[in-house]
């Protein structure tokens, strides 16, 4: 249990260190809440899909979003297992069955990006 707490703290601290910059990527929308599903996929381009129950009841709440990076998949699995607050930063992917997650953020309260 102490390893999980230490890892959780390290993830939170590393994410907080990025919060001093303006958002460093383009996104179409965000979803924030608890991860309610993670599906593994044996594909190099889309190793998993993740769904988040949005706290603002977004129309995208609970829908699976494609993850293009194995590290993001592992972060999503950890967030699911530990029940962590999660924010997905996503881009609309026309012509596909799910939109793309470009960033995943774990947090334990309100965090902000500098303008």
N, C-alpha and C positions, 0 to 999 in steps of 0.2 A: 504494500500500500504506500510506503514512503517513497518508492521509486516513482509511482504514478503521481503523487503529490509534487515531487521534485520536477518531474517532466512537465506537469501542468504549469507549475510556476515558471519554468524556463520558457515555455511557449508564450505565456502571458507577457513575461518581461521582454522577450524578443519582439513580440508584436507591438508592445508599447514603445519600443525604441524606434519603430518606423512611424509612429504617430506624429512626429515633429515635422513631417514634410507634407506638402500638398499631395492629394491623391496622385500617385505616379503612374496611373494607367487609365485607359478609356473604358467606360462601362455604360450600359444602358439603364440598369436598375439594380437595386439591392433587395435582398430578402434577409430578415433578421429574426432569429428565434432558435428553437431546439432542432437538431437534426433528427428527423423521424424515419429516415431510410437511407441505406447505402447499399448499392448493388455493384458487385465486382463484375468486371467484363474482361475477357481474355483478348484484349486489343491493345496494341502499342499506342494507338492514337487516342483512345478513350478507355483508360483502364478501369473507370468506375463512373457511377452516377450517384448523385446525392439529392435528397429532398429535405427541405426545411419547412417547419410549420411557422409561418410568418406571424409576428406579434401584432402586425397592423392589418392582418387579414387580406393581404395582397391576393390578387387573382392568380398569382403564380405559386401561392402557398401550397406545399405538399406535393408539388410536381417535381419529377426528377430532372436534374440539370447535369449535363455532361461535364466530366472532369478530364482534362487532357494531360494531367501530370500525376504521377504516382505519389509524390510527396503530398499533394493536395488530398488525394484519396486517403492516405494514412492519417492526415489531420482530421478529415471528416469522420473516419472510423473512431478515432480517439474522442472527438466531440460527442459522437453518438453514445459511446460506451460510458463516458463520464457525465453526460447530460449537460455539457457546457453551452453557454450562449454563443451563438455563431452568426456571422454575417457573411452572406455570399454576395460577391460583386459579379454581375453577369452581363453578357452581351447577347443580344438577340441573334439567333442563327437561322435565317430564313431557309426554308426547304428541308429542315431536319426535324426529328421528333423530339428534340430537347434543345434548350439554349445552353450556352457555354459559360461555365464558371471561370473567371479569369483570376479571381483571388478569393481566399477564404480567410476570415478573421475570427479568432477566438477572443472573447473578452469576458470580464467579470463585472461589468458595469458600463457606464457611459464613457466612451472615448471619442475623441474628436481629431480631425485633420486640421492642420494649420491652413489658413487661407493664403 
